[in-house]
Amino acid sequence: MMATNWGSILANRENIVIVNNFANGTISGMEFYYKFSGTKLGGHIRNLLRTYGVEHARILAKKALNRRELV
């Protein structure tokens, strides 16, 4: 199992906004995945959603944002 690389995912402001929208329920899991599909981070997002499911992935996204003091 590949660990989610939150440092890479949250590397720029645009990605932070996308993750924040997902964490707060503004966008669905499918929209979240599509925002990153076709990028080098798409695999991380797909694995996150497949491994934990949408609801738990939202919790993990909130934790990642809080720990990096991005919200």
Steps between C-alpha positions, in 0.01 A plus 500: 500500500629842400481774763329822399759768428322804644811714464485466121123531484501820707801648323320793336207732567275355228533149644437629852172655384394173333585293809324751725187486282505120517561495877205734556266302274474769231613255230438127473760226505463459124556874440798489737652215302433668164676818613821297539456239225759529229756641742778326689283529814204316347626165627527628856145636492359185340675281756379721787138472385518126428673414826299714741179590319368850453387574855822387669707670227321827589605454863859433395499807274377716790775361723766567236382859458481558876842353570654729239295793633350564156143557619 
